[in-house]
Amino acid sequence: MALSRTGLAAACWLLVAWLAPGQPALRELYRWKQVDLLYPSRAARAAAEASGELVPGNNLPLGLEVWRDRVFVTLPRWKPGVPATLAYVPRSGEGPSPLLRAWPDWDSQNSSDCRGLTSVFRVAADPCGRLWVLDSGLVDIATGSPEQRCPPQLLVFDLDDDSLVHRYELPADQVLDGSLFATLAVDVRGGRCDDAHAYLADVARYGLVVYRLRDDTSWRVSHPFFYPDPASCRFELHGVVFRWTDGVFGLSLSPEKAPDGDRTLYFHPMSGDKEYAVPTSVLRNRTAAEDDAGADAFVRLGEPRYPSRAQASASAMDRRGVMFYNLVTRDAVGCWNSGQPRGHVPDLQGVAAADAETLRFPNDLKVDQEERQSVWVLSDRLPGYLYGRLDPGDFNFRVLTGFADELTRGTVCDPDHVDAGPPDVGNRLGCPA
């Protein structure tokens, strides 16, 4: 069957985008068939499993963060039997499949006590040594009977002693019926730790809540760019087809820019193929964020990532201005250099890593804060967990890492890459104009 002109163009440019030099693979740090937790004793674990408090097959790692010698992992309470929604593992010394340790402690994991942790999707560490925890308060999402057990809340912990230093419950007028606060970005500038802002994404009701630590207040921002793209709501990977309508999801903060130190928030809906941006000076100004002039500051960047299968989940940007993002239907991590002059176009989207086994559904991604930065990826085969059954004899969950500069070396994402303009490979392949 002959391809249409549009179909041929899409196929050709898809091939062009993936004709990249071989890249060093992300290093697999951890892998689990099923995750398990470190209990105070064997008897305590046996009692938890006997009572149904622990159902090993219902525990799915989803978010991650890295701070010094610890890797934090979130386990949202998608289904019953998830005893701890936030845990960590040491970065070394405990083998490839270590037991997760409830964090900050077991007492904080009481899902019936809204002063504790209810259901955490993602967390973020800031340069001040704090871990920001976005607690959705929503449980049993995958059972068909979701329960908003507690109001969504933001908790801030001191990573030096693991103490809770601040808690903020989102105001009721900023939480809509059916909201799901699933991801966040934290904005700290020039070491001014008391002037931090957090951007909290409501992926299900398509909004962004901006929180300001200095005066413990927040406001909700709405924009059409936060909505899913109906043409990108169909997902297909490894024989599983499903439809998601996830809105604003991936959040990446640019480095500070001279002369005013402003930053850009890059964002995209998960059910979409485009990237958007807004100056954070607009978001941080409550009046500007809510008026028409502020709305006009939101921009769409260039062109879609790829002609098809371009949905991305989490994203993060390193100090060089290189964005990394998870391509969930391609088992890959993409990259884009925000500093090059031709903008967001398909032929400047690189492939930092790809592996159909270890990167099957790369869900979360972080860039750490070390002097030489690394990219961290958590893959978890989420569609299999939601719509089928994960094989307990297979490795289903992984944490992988690699140095950011090595992952971009030789790709169009490398800041040292010399861009010769739009490629002519399409012409050589006979791609339609």
Secondary structure, DSSP 8 states (H G I E B T S, - for coil): ----HHHHHHHHHHHHHH--------EEEEEESS--B--SSHHHHHHHHHHTS--GGG-----EEEETTEEEEE---SSS----SEEEEESSSS-SS--BEESS-GGGG-TT-TTS---EEEEEE-TTSEEEEEE--EE-GGGT--EE-S--EEEEEETTTTEEEEEEE--GGGS-TT--EEEEEEE--TT-GGG-EEEEEETTTTEEEEEETTTTEEEEE--GGGS--GGG-EEEETTEEEE----EEEEEE---BTTTTB-EEEEEESS-S-EEEEEHHHHTSHHHHHSHHHHHT-EEESS-SSSSS--EEEEEE-TTSEEEEEETTTTEEEEEETTSTT-S-GGGEEEEEE-TTTTSSEEEEEE--SSS-EEEEEE--HHHHHHS---TTS--EEEEEEEHHHHHTTSTTSTT----SS-SHHHHHT---
